[in-house]
Amino acid sequence: MNLKSRRRGPALEDAILDAAWDVLVEQGYHGFTYEAVAARAGTSRPVLYRRWPQRDDLLLATITKFRRSQQVEVPDTGSLRDDAIGFLRNADAGLTHMITLISVQLMDYFRDTGTNFSELRDTLGAPGRPAPLEMIVARAVERGELPDVPRSSRVVNLPFDLFRHDVLMTLRALPDESIVEIVDEVWLPLLAT
């Protein structure tokens, strides 16, 4: 590689993380090695070690970059129901691939590290930022659609938890009728109690 085309800084890091994502998708956690990522990125292992001293550091950086590139739009339609259904539809279109990939490709990671999907989700979450359904409920309270009463996080986030469960169980996108059923038959009646 000549000096003019040498990548540095953010350009190099993006290229490495893109290559690392490809390695993870194609080879899974056990194939996710410094050697494989360096070869795919066209760089050396020491370059990776300087940025990510542990393989799990590189793995989390890779997943974080991909997750941030898959932002799910949170609609603001003026209706609690429409916002929730719209958000789940957007999640279905944007996250189903990532959820299924992580569930399949990272099972060995979870076993080797003694961690689980929930801990990974917490690690990848945006600190200090409310979850999308918490934002949707807060807007509904501001509009007067819902009373301003305490609600557990489990109740507020139930639609996404059910969505994720169904994706993990089927390894497929949810049919639209399932999304509507989650909101209309489970969540909205629960919020009303």
KOLRO-178465 format. One record per atom (N, C-alpha, C): residue number from 1; residue in three letters; y, x, z. Coordinates in pm, whole numbers. Example, Ala and Ser with C-alpha at 12.3 -4.5 7.8 and 13.67 -1.06 7.14 Angstrom:
% residues 2
[1,"ALA",[-569,1319,780]],
[1,"ALA",[-450,1230,780]],
[1,"ALA",[-330,1320,780]],
[2,"SER",[-225,1285,708]],
[2,"SER",[-106,1367,714]],
[2,"SER",[3,1290,787]],
//
This chain:
% residues 193
[1,"MET",[-117,85,0]],
[1,"MET",[0,0,0]],
[1,"MET",[123,90,0]],
[2,"ASN",[219,68,-92]],
[2,"ASN",[337,152,-92]],
[2,"ASN",[438,103,11]],
[3,"LEU",[535,187,42]],
[3,"LEU",[631,154,148]],
[3,"LEU",[715,33,116]],
[4,"LYS",[744,7,-11]],
[4,"LYS",[826,-108,-48]],
[4,"LYS",[756,-239,-14]],
[5,"SER",[625,-242,-24]],
[5,"SER",[553,-367,1]],
[5,"SER",[496,-374,142]],
[6,"ARG",[529,-276,224]],
[6,"ARG",[476,-275,361]],
[6,"ARG",[539,-387,444]],
[7,"ARG",[454,-463,508]],
[7,"ARG",[503,-575,589]],
[7,"ARG",[531,-526,730]],
[8,"ARG",[633,-585,790]],
[8,"ARG",[669,-551,927]],
[8,"ARG",[710,-678,1000]],
[9,"GLY",[716,-666,1132]],
[9,"GLY",[769,-772,1216]],
[9,"GLY",[706,-908,1191]],
[10,"PRO",[792,-1011,1181]],
[10,"PRO",[740,-1148,1164]],
[10,"PRO",[656,-1167,1037]],
[11,"ALA",[692,-1099,929]],
[11,"ALA",[615,-1113,805]],
[11,"ALA",[472,-1062,825]],
[12,"LEU",[460,-949,893]],
[12,"LEU",[327,-894,920]],
[12,"LEU",[250,-986,1015]],
[13,"GLU",[318,-1032,1120]],
[13,"GLU",[250,-1118,1217]],
[13,"GLU",[203,-1248,1152]],
[14,"ASP",[286,-1308,1066]],
[14,"ASP",[245,-1430,995]],
[14,"ASP",[124,-1403,906]],
[15,"ALA",[127,-1292,835]],
[15,"ALA",[13,-1258,747]],
[15,"ALA",[-114,-1238,828]],
[16,"ILE",[-102,-1173,943]],
[16,"ILE",[-221,-1151,1027]],
[16,"ILE",[-273,-1284,1080]],
[17,"LEU",[-184,-1368,1130]],
[17,"LEU",[-230,-1495,1187]],
[17,"LEU",[-286,-1589,1080]],
[18,"ASP",[-229,-1585,960]],
[18,"ASP",[-287,-1665,850]],
[18,"ASP",[-427,-1614,816]],
[19,"ALA",[-442,-1483,810]],
[19,"ALA",[-574,-1425,783]],
[19,"ALA",[-671,-1458,896]],
[20,"ALA",[-622,-1452,1019]],
[20,"ALA",[-707,-1482,1134]],
[20,"ALA",[-754,-1628,1129]],
[21,"TRP",[-665,-1719,1088]],
[21,"TRP",[-705,-1860,1077]],
[21,"TRP",[-816,-1875,972]],
[22,"ASP",[-801,-1807,859]],
[22,"ASP",[-904,-1813,755]],
[22,"ASP",[-1037,-1761,806]],
[23,"VAL",[-1034,-1652,882]],
[23,"VAL",[-1157,-1596,937]],
[23,"VAL",[-1220,-1695,1034]],
[24,"LEU",[-1140,-1756,1119]],
[24,"LEU",[-1192,-1853,1216]],
[24,"LEU",[-1256,-1971,1146]],
[25,"VAL",[-1189,-2024,1044]],
[25,"VAL",[-1242,-2140,971]],
[25,"VAL",[-1373,-2105,902]],
[26,"GLU",[-1378,-1988,840]],
[26,"GLU",[-1495,-1951,761]],
[26,"GLU",[-1611,-1898,845]],
[27,"GLN",[-1580,-1824,954]],
[27,"GLN",[-1686,-1753,1025]],
[27,"GLN",[-1707,-1798,1168]],
[28,"GLY",[-1620,-1885,1218]],
[28,"GLY",[-1634,-1931,1356]],
[28,"GLY",[-1594,-1824,1456]],
[29,"TYR",[-1612,-1857,1583]],
[29,"TYR",[-1568,-1768,1690]],
[29,"TYR",[-1642,-1635,1688]],
[30,"HIS",[-1773,-1635,1664]],
[30,"HIS",[-1847,-1508,1666]],
[30,"HIS",[-1809,-1417,1550]],
[31,"GLY",[-1766,-1474,1439]],
[31,"GLY",[-1721,-1392,1328]],
[31,"GLY",[-1574,-1355,1338]],
[32,"PHE",[-1507,-1407,1439]],
[32,"PHE",[-1364,-1382,1460]],
[32,"PHE",[-1347,-1250,1533]],
[33,"THR",[-1352,-1142,1457]],
[33,"THR",[-1344,-1007,1515]],
[33,"THR",[-1219,-937,1465]],
[34,"TYR",[-1178,-835,1539]],
[34,"TYR",[-1065,-754,1493]],
[34,"TYR",[-1091,-699,1354]],
[35,"GLU",[-1215,-654,1332]],
[35,"GLU",[-1249,-595,1203]],
[35,"GLU",[-1232,-697,1090]],
[36,"ALA",[-1284,-816,1111]],
[36,"ALA",[-1277,-919,1006]],
[36,"ALA",[-1132,-960,979]],
[37,"VAL",[-1055,-977,1086]],
[37,"VAL",[-915,-1019,1069]],
[37,"VAL",[-834,-908,1002]],
[38,"ALA",[-853,-784,1046]],
[38,"ALA",[-779,-672,987]],
[38,"ALA",[-812,-659,839]],
[39,"ALA",[-939,-670,805]],
[39,"ALA",[-979,-661,664]],
[39,"ALA",[-915,-772,582]],
[40,"ARG",[-918,-894,633]],
[40,"ARG",[-861,-1008,560]],
[40,"ARG",[-710,-993,546]],
[41,"ALA",[-643,-940,650]],
[41,"ALA",[-497,-927,648]],
[41,"ALA",[-450,-802,575]],
[42,"GLY",[-543,-713,542]],
[42,"GLY",[-504,-589,476]],
[42,"GLY",[-427,-496,568]],
[43,"THR",[-471,-489,693]],
[43,"THR",[-406,-401,791]],
[43,"THR",[-515,-330,871]],
[44,"SER",[-478,-268,980]],
[44,"SER",[-576,-194,1060]],
[44,"SER",[-595,-259,1196]],
[45,"ARG",[-706,-226,1259]],
[45,"ARG",[-734,-279,1393]],
[45,"ARG",[-629,-237,1494]],
[46,"PRO",[-580,-112,1493]],
[46,"PRO",[-477,-75,1591]],
[46,"PRO",[-351,-163,1582]],
[47,"VAL",[-317,-207,1461]],
[47,"VAL",[-202,-297,1446]],
[47,"VAL",[-228,-427,1524]],
[48,"LEU",[-350,-476,1516]],
[48,"LEU",[-386,-599,1589]],
[48,"LEU",[-387,-575,1739]],
[49,"TYR",[-447,-464,1780]],
[49,"TYR",[-456,-433,1924]],
[49,"TYR",[-319,-420,1989]],
[50,"ARG",[-221,-366,1915]],
[50,"ARG",[-87,-350,1973]],
[50,"ARG",[-24,-486,2003]],
[51,"ARG",[-50,-583,1918]],
[51,"ARG",[9,-716,1937]],
[51,"ARG",[-74,-805,2028]],
[52,"TRP",[-204,-795,2014]],
[52,"TRP",[-296,-880,2090]],
[52,"TRP",[-407,-792,2148]],
[53,"PRO",[-388,-744,2272]],
[53,"PRO",[-483,-648,2331]],
[53,"PRO",[-625,-704,2348]],
[54,"GLN",[-638,-832,2362]],
[54,"GLN",[-769,-895,2378]],
[54,"GLN",[-794,-989,2259]],
[55,"ARG",[-918,-1003,2222]],
[55,"ARG",[-953,-1093,2111]],
[55,"ARG",[-907,-1234,2140]],
[56,"ASP",[-919,-1279,2266]],
[56,"ASP",[-877,-1415,2299]],
[56,"ASP",[-726,-1433,2284]],
[57,"ASP",[-648,-1325,2304]],
[57,"ASP",[-504,-1331,2280]],
[57,"ASP",[-477,-1361,2132]],
[58,"LEU",[-551,-1292,2046]],
[58,"LEU",[-537,-1315,1902]],
[58,"LEU",[-582,-1456,1865]],
[59,"LEU",[-691,-1500,1924]],
[59,"LEU",[-741,-1634,1896]],
[59,"LEU",[-639,-1741,1935]],
[60,"LEU",[-583,-1730,2055]],
[60,"LEU",[-485,-1830,2100]],
[60,"LEU",[-358,-1825,2016]],
[61,"ALA",[-315,-1706,1978]],
[61,"ALA",[-197,-1696,1891]],
[61,"ALA",[-225,-1761,1755]],
[62,"THR",[-345,-1742,1705]],
[62,"THR",[-384,-1801,1576]],
[62,"THR",[-385,-1953,1584]],
[63,"ILE",[-448,-2006,1686]],
[63,"ILE",[-456,-2152,1700]],
[63,"ILE",[-317,-2210,1725]],
[64,"THR",[-237,-2142,1806]],
[64,"THR",[-102,-2190,1834]],
[64,"THR",[-19,-2197,1707]],
[65,"LYS",[-27,-2093,1624]],
[65,"LYS",[50,-2095,1498]],
[65,"LYS",[5,-2209,1409]],
[66,"PHE",[-125,-2228,1397]],
[66,"PHE",[-173,-2335,1311]],
[66,"PHE",[-135,-2470,1370]],
[67,"ARG",[-150,-2487,1501]],
[67,"ARG",[-115,-2614,1565]],
[67,"ARG",[32,-2647,1546]],
[68,"ARG",[118,-2548,1559]],
[68,"ARG",[263,-2572,1541]],
[68,"ARG",[295,-2608,1397]],
[69,"SER",[214,-2561,1304]],
[69,"SER",[238,-2597,1164]],
[69,"SER",[189,-2738,1133]],
[70,"GLN",[117,-2798,1226]],
[70,"GLN",[63,-2932,1207]],
[70,"GLN",[136,-3035,1295]],
[71,"GLN",[266,-3022,1305]],
[71,"GLN",[343,-3114,1389]],
[71,"GLN",[325,-3257,1341]],
[72,"VAL",[306,-3347,1437]],
[72,"VAL",[286,-3487,1406]],
[72,"VAL",[415,-3562,1434]],
[73,"GLU",[466,-3629,1333]],
[73,"GLU",[591,-3704,1349]],
[73,"GLU",[570,-3819,1447]],
[74,"VAL",[667,-3835,1536]],
[74,"VAL",[667,-3946,1631]],
[74,"VAL",[768,-4047,1579]],
[75,"PRO",[720,-4161,1526]],
[75,"PRO",[812,-4258,1467]],
[75,"PRO",[904,-4321,1572]],
[76,"ASP",[1017,-4368,1526]],
[76,"ASP",[1109,-4444,1610]],
[76,"ASP",[1151,-4567,1532]],
[77,"THR",[1064,-4667,1533]],
[77,"THR",[1085,-4788,1454]],
[77,"THR",[1161,-4896,1530]],
[78,"GLY",[1175,-4877,1661]],
[78,"GLY",[1237,-4982,1742]],
[78,"GLY",[1135,-5076,1803]],
[79,"SER",[1007,-5045,1784]],
[79,"SER",[900,-5130,1837]],
[79,"SER",[793,-5042,1900]],
[80,"LEU",[758,-5073,2025]],
[80,"LEU",[653,-4998,2095]],
[80,"LEU",[524,-4997,2014]],
[81,"ARG",[482,-5114,1971]],
[81,"ARG",[356,-5126,1896]],
[81,"ARG",[361,-5044,1767]],
[82,"ASP",[468,-5062,1689]],
[82,"ASP",[477,-4993,1561]],
[82,"ASP",[488,-4841,1578]],
[83,"ASP",[562,-4799,1683]],
[83,"ASP",[570,-4655,1709]],
[83,"ASP",[434,-4597,1743]],
[84,"ALA",[358,-4666,1828]],
[84,"ALA",[227,-4616,1869]],
[84,"ALA",[130,-4612,1752]],
[85,"ILE",[126,-4720,1674]],
[85,"ILE",[37,-4722,1558]],
[85,"ILE",[79,-4615,1457]],
[86,"GLY",[209,-4603,1434]],
[86,"GLY",[258,-4501,1340]],
[86,"GLY",[224,-4360,1386]],
[87,"PHE",[239,-4335,1516]],
[87,"PHE",[206,-4203,1568]],
[87,"PHE",[57,-4174,1550]],
[88,"LEU",[-30,-4269,1582]],
[88,"LEU",[-174,-4246,1567]],
[88,"LEU",[-212,-4227,1420]],
[89,"ARG",[-146,-4301,1331]],
[89,"ARG",[-172,-4280,1187]],
[89,"ARG",[-131,-4139,1145]],
[90,"ASN",[-16,-4095,1194]],
[90,"ASN",[31,-3960,1161]],
[90,"ASN",[-64,-3855,1220]],
[91,"ALA",[-110,-3878,1342]],
[91,"ALA",[-205,-3785,1405]],
[91,"ALA",[-335,-3782,1326]],
[92,"ASP",[-379,-3898,1281]],
[92,"ASP",[-502,-3907,1204]],
[92,"ASP",[-490,-3825,1076]],
[93,"ALA",[-375,-3834,1011]],
[93,"ALA",[-354,-3759,886]],
[93,"ALA",[-334,-3610,913]],
[94,"GLY",[-271,-3574,1026]],
[94,"GLY",[-234,-3436,1048]],
[94,"GLY",[-323,-3354,1138]],
[95,"LEU",[-397,-3418,1228]],
[95,"LEU",[-472,-3342,1328]],
[95,"LEU",[-623,-3354,1320]],
[96,"THR",[-674,-3450,1246]],
[96,"THR",[-819,-3470,1243]],
[96,"THR",[-892,-3344,1201]],
[97,"HIS",[-842,-3276,1099]],
[97,"HIS",[-907,-3153,1052]],
[97,"HIS",[-909,-3048,1163]],
[98,"MET",[-797,-3032,1232]],
[98,"MET",[-790,-2930,1337]],
[98,"MET",[-881,-2965,1453]],
[99,"ILE",[-883,-3091,1494]],
[99,"ILE",[-968,-3132,1607]],
[99,"ILE",[-1115,-3108,1574]],
[100,"THR",[-1156,-3147,1454]],
[100,"THR",[-1298,-3127,1419]],
[100,"THR",[-1331,-2979,1406]],
[101,"LEU",[-1240,-2903,1347]],
[101,"LEU",[-1264,-2759,1331]],
[101,"LEU",[-1278,-2692,1468]],
[102,"ILE",[-1185,-2721,1558]],
[102,"ILE",[-1189,-2658,1690]],
[102,"ILE",[-1316,-2698,1764]],
[103,"SER",[-1352,-2824,1752]],
[103,"SER",[-1472,-2868,1826]],
[103,"SER",[-1597,-2798,1775]],
[104,"VAL",[-1603,-2771,1646]],
[104,"VAL",[-1721,-2706,1588]],
[104,"VAL",[-1714,-2554,1601]],
[105,"GLN",[-1602,-2494,1562]],
[105,"GLN",[-1592,-2349,1555]],
[105,"GLN",[-1572,-2281,1690]],
[106,"LEU",[-1525,-2355,1791]],
[106,"LEU",[-1494,-2290,1918]],
[106,"LEU",[-1593,-2320,2031]],
[107,"MET",[-1703,-2382,2001]],
[107,"MET",[-1799,-2411,2108]],
[107,"MET",[-1848,-2282,2174]],
[108,"ASP",[-1870,-2179,2095]],
[108,"ASP",[-1913,-2051,2152]],
[108,"ASP",[-1802,-1989,2238]],
[109,"TYR",[-1678,-2006,2196]],
[109,"TYR",[-1563,-1957,2276]],
[109,"TYR",[-1562,-2026,2412]],
[110,"PHE",[-1576,-2158,2412]],
[110,"PHE",[-1576,-2232,2538]],
[110,"PHE",[-1691,-2186,2628]],
[111,"ARG",[-1806,-2168,2569]],
[111,"ARG",[-1922,-2123,2647]],
[111,"ARG",[-1900,-1981,2700]],
[112,"ASP",[-1853,-1891,2615]],
[112,"ASP",[-1834,-1751,2655]],
[112,"ASP",[-1725,-1734,2761]],
[113,"THR",[-1620,-1815,2753]],
[113,"THR",[-1507,-1799,2845]],
[113,"THR",[-1514,-1892,2966]],
[114,"GLY",[-1609,-1986,2963]],
[114,"GLY",[-1617,-2082,3073]],
[114,"GLY",[-1501,-2180,3074]],
[115,"THR",[-1435,-2196,2960]],
[115,"THR",[-1323,-2291,2950]],
[115,"THR",[-1368,-2413,2873]],
[116,"ASN",[-1275,-2502,2847]],
[116,"ASN",[-1308,-2625,2775]],
[116,"ASN",[-1192,-2669,2688]],
[117,"PHE",[-1214,-2774,2612]],
[117,"PHE",[-1115,-2827,2519]],
[117,"PHE",[-987,-2866,2593]],
[118,"SER",[-1001,-2924,2710]],
[118,"SER",[-885,-2967,2788]],
[118,"SER",[-797,-2848,2826]],
[119,"GLU",[-858,-2740,2870]],
[119,"GLU",[-781,-2621,2906]],
[119,"GLU",[-712,-2560,2784]],
[120,"LEU",[-780,-2563,2671]],
[120,"LEU",[-719,-2512,2548]],
[120,"LEU",[-599,-2600,2511]],
[121,"ARG",[-615,-2730,2521]],
[121,"ARG",[-505,-2822,2491]],
[121,"ARG",[-386,-2794,2581]],
[122,"ASP",[-410,-2773,2709]],
[122,"ASP",[-301,-2743,2802]],
[122,"ASP",[-232,-2611,2767]],
[123,"THR",[-310,-2513,2724]],
[123,"THR",[-254,-2383,2684]],
[123,"THR",[-167,-2398,2561]],
[124,"LEU",[-207,-2483,2468]],
[124,"LEU",[-135,-2498,2342]],
[124,"LEU",[-17,-2593,2352]],
[125,"GLY",[-10,-2672,2459]],
[125,"GLY",[96,-2771,2474]],
[125,"GLY",[233,-2707,2482]],
[126,"ALA",[332,-2787,2446]],
[126,"ALA",[471,-2739,2454]],
[126,"ALA",[522,-2764,2595]],
[127,"PRO",[543,-2657,2672]],
[127,"PRO",[587,-2675,2811]],
[127,"PRO",[724,-2742,2818]],
[128,"GLY",[735,-2836,2912]],
[128,"GLY",[861,-2903,2933]],
[128,"GLY",[891,-3015,2835]],
[129,"ARG",[809,-3030,2734]],
[129,"ARG",[832,-3136,2635]],
[129,"ARG",[736,-3251,2663]],
[130,"PRO",[788,-3374,2671]],
[130,"PRO",[697,-3485,2698]],
[130,"PRO",[599,-3507,2582]],
[131,"ALA",[483,-3558,2617]],
[131,"ALA",[384,-3592,2515]],
[131,"ALA",[441,-3704,2428]],
[132,"PRO",[398,-3713,2303]],
[132,"PRO",[453,-3814,2212]],
[132,"PRO",[447,-3956,2267]],
[133,"LEU",[335,-3994,2325]],
[133,"LEU",[326,-4132,2375]],
[133,"LEU",[416,-4153,2498]],
[134,"GLU",[442,-4047,2573]],
[134,"GLU",[537,-4059,2683]],
[134,"GLU",[677,-4085,2628]],
[135,"MET",[713,-4020,2517]],
[135,"MET",[842,-4046,2453]],
[135,"MET",[848,-4189,2401]],
[136,"ILE",[739,-4235,2341]],
[136,"ILE",[736,-4371,2286]],
[136,"ILE",[752,-4474,2398]],
[137,"VAL",[683,-4454,2509]],
[137,"VAL",[694,-4547,2622]],
[137,"VAL",[835,-4542,2681]],
[138,"ALA",[890,-4421,2696]],
[138,"ALA",[1026,-4409,2751]],
[138,"ALA",[1128,-4483,2665]],
[139,"ARG",[1114,-4473,2534]],
[139,"ARG",[1206,-4546,2445]],
[139,"ARG",[1187,-4697,2459]],
[140,"ALA",[1062,-4740,2474]],
[140,"ALA",[1036,-4884,2492]],
[140,"ALA",[1098,-4934,2622]],
[141,"VAL",[1094,-4853,2726]],
[141,"VAL",[1158,-4890,2854]],
[141,"VAL",[1309,-4899,2834]],
[142,"GLU",[1368,-4801,2765]],
[142,"GLU",[1512,-4803,2738]],
[142,"GLU",[1554,-4926,2660]],
[143,"ARG",[1469,-4970,2566]],
[143,"ARG",[1501,-5089,2486]],
[143,"ARG",[1474,-5219,2561]],
[144,"GLY",[1408,-5210,2675]],
[144,"GLY",[1375,-5329,2751]],
[144,"GLY",[1244,-5394,2710]],
[145,"GLU",[1166,-5327,2627]],
[145,"GLU",[1035,-5381,2585]],
[145,"GLU",[933,-5374,2698]],
[146,"LEU",[948,-5276,2783]],
[146,"LEU",[858,-5258,2897]],
[146,"LEU",[941,-5246,3024]],
[147,"PRO",[888,-5295,3136]],
[147,"PRO",[960,-5276,3262]],
[147,"PRO",[958,-5128,3303]],
[148,"ASP",[1059,-5089,3375]],
[148,"ASP",[1070,-4950,3422]],
[148,"ASP",[993,-4938,3553]],
[149,"VAL",[861,-4921,3539]],
[149,"VAL",[774,-4905,3655]],
[149,"VAL",[692,-4778,3637]],
[150,"PRO",[644,-4720,3745]],
[150,"PRO",[562,-4600,3731]],
[150,"PRO",[433,-4629,3654]],
[151,"ARG",[397,-4537,3566]],
[151,"ARG",[273,-4547,3490]],
[151,"ARG",[205,-4410,3495]],
[152,"SER",[76,-4411,3513]],
[152,"SER",[5,-4283,3516]],
[152,"SER",[4,-4222,3377]],
[153,"SER",[0,-4091,3374]],
[153,"SER",[-9,-4019,3247]],
[153,"SER",[-135,-4059,3170]],
[154,"ARG",[-242,-4085,3243]],
[154,"ARG",[-368,-4125,3179]],
[154,"ARG",[-352,-4255,3101]],
[155,"VAL",[-279,-4351,3160]],
[155,"VAL",[-257,-4479,3092]],
[155,"VAL",[-166,-4461,2972]],
[156,"VAL",[-57,-4387,2991]],
[156,"VAL",[40,-4369,2883]],
[156,"VAL",[-23,-4297,2764]],
[157,"ASN",[-105,-4198,2789]],
[157,"ASN",[-163,-4117,2682]],
[157,"ASN",[-298,-4167,2633]],
[158,"LEU",[-343,-4279,2683]],
[158,"LEU",[-475,-4333,2648]],
[158,"LEU",[-497,-4349,2497]],
[159,"PRO",[-401,-4399,2420]],
[159,"PRO",[-429,-4413,2276]],
[159,"PRO",[-468,-4281,2209]],
[160,"PHE",[-396,-4173,2243]],
[160,"PHE",[-431,-4045,2180]],
[160,"PHE",[-565,-3994,2233]],
[161,"ASP",[-593,-4015,2360]],
[161,"ASP",[-722,-3973,2415]],
[161,"ASP",[-837,-4046,2346]],
[162,"LEU",[-820,-4176,2322]],
[162,"LEU",[-924,-4252,2251]],
[162,"LEU",[-936,-4207,2106]],
[163,"PHE",[-822,-4182,2043]],
[163,"PHE",[-822,-4129,1906]],
[163,"PHE",[-901,-3998,1900]],
[164,"ARG",[-866,-3904,1989]],
[164,"ARG",[-932,-3773,1990]],
[164,"ARG",[-1081,-3789,2017]],
[165,"HIS",[-1117,-3877,2110]],
[165,"HIS",[-1258,-3901,2140]],
[165,"HIS",[-1332,-3948,2016]],
[166,"ASP",[-1275,-4045,1946]],
[166,"ASP",[-1343,-4098,1826]],
[166,"ASP",[-1356,-3990,1719]],
[167,"VAL",[-1253,-3908,1702]],
[167,"VAL",[-1261,-3799,1603]],
[167,"VAL",[-1371,-3701,1643]],
[168,"LEU",[-1377,-3665,1770]],
[168,"LEU",[-1481,-3572,1816]],
[168,"LEU",[-1621,-3630,1802]],
[169,"MET",[-1633,-3760,1821]],
[169,"MET",[-1765,-3823,1812]],
[169,"MET",[-1812,-3838,1668]],
[170,"THR",[-1718,-3863,1576]],
[170,"THR",[-1757,-3889,1437]],
[170,"THR",[-1729,-3771,1344]],
[171,"LEU",[-1642,-3678,1387]],
[171,"LEU",[-1597,-3567,1304]],
[171,"LEU",[-1536,-3617,1174]],
[172,"ARG",[-1469,-3733,1184]],
[172,"ARG",[-1402,-3793,1068]],
[172,"ARG",[-1271,-3856,1112]],
[173,"ALA",[-1187,-3882,1014]],
[173,"ALA",[-1064,-3956,1040]],
[173,"ALA",[-1099,-4099,1084]],
[174,"LEU",[-1011,-4158,1163]],
[174,"LEU",[-1035,-4294,1211]],
[174,"LEU",[-996,-4395,1104]],
[175,"PRO",[-1073,-4501,1090]],
[175,"PRO",[-1029,-4609,1002]],
[175,"PRO",[-905,-4676,1064]],
[176,"ASP",[-819,-4728,980]],
[176,"ASP",[-695,-4788,1029]],
[176,"ASP",[-722,-4901,1128]],
[177,"GLU",[-827,-4976,1106]],
[177,"GLU",[-856,-5087,1199]],
[177,"GLU",[-889,-5035,1339]],
[178,"SER",[-944,-4917,1350]],
[178,"SER",[-970,-4858,1482]],
[178,"SER",[-839,-4820,1552]],
[179,"ILE",[-746,-4767,1476]],
[179,"ILE",[-615,-4732,1533]],
[179,"ILE",[-545,-4857,1585]],
[180,"VAL",[-545,-4962,1505]],
[180,"VAL",[-481,-5088,1546]],
[180,"VAL",[-552,-5146,1668]],
[181,"GLU",[-684,-5139,1670]],
[181,"GLU",[-761,-5190,1784]],
[181,"GLU",[-727,-5114,1912]],
[182,"ILE",[-716,-4983,1904]],
[182,"ILE",[-681,-4902,2022]],
[182,"ILE",[-548,-4948,2080]],
[183,"VAL",[-451,-4968,1993]],
[183,"VAL",[-317,-5008,2040]],
[183,"VAL",[-315,-5153,2086]],
[184,"ASP",[-363,-5244,2001]],
[184,"ASP",[-350,-5388,2029]],
[184,"ASP",[-444,-5440,2136]],
[185,"GLU",[-568,-5391,2135]],
[185,"GLU",[-667,-5451,2224]],
[185,"GLU",[-689,-5373,2353]],
[186,"VAL",[-649,-5246,2354]],
[186,"VAL",[-670,-5166,2474]],
[186,"VAL",[-538,-5131,2542]],
[187,"TRP",[-450,-5065,2469]],
[187,"TRP",[-332,-5005,2531]],
[187,"TRP",[-224,-5106,2568]],
[188,"LEU",[-183,-5190,2473]],
[188,"LEU",[-74,-5283,2503]],
[188,"LEU",[-111,-5377,2619]],
[189,"PRO",[-232,-5434,2621]],
[189,"PRO",[-265,-5516,2739]],
[189,"PRO",[-265,-5436,2868]],
[190,"LEU",[-306,-5311,2862]],
[190,"LEU",[-307,-5227,2982]],
[190,"LEU",[-165,-5199,3030]],
[191,"LEU",[-74,-5175,2937]],
[191,"LEU",[66,-5151,2975]],
[191,"LEU",[130,-5276,3035]],
[192,"ALA",[83,-5392,2994]],
[192,"ALA",[143,-5517,3040]],
[192,"ALA",[99,-5553,3182]],
[193,"THR",[-9,-5492,3233]],
[193,"THR",[-56,-5529,3366]],
[193,"THR",[24,-5459,3473]],
//
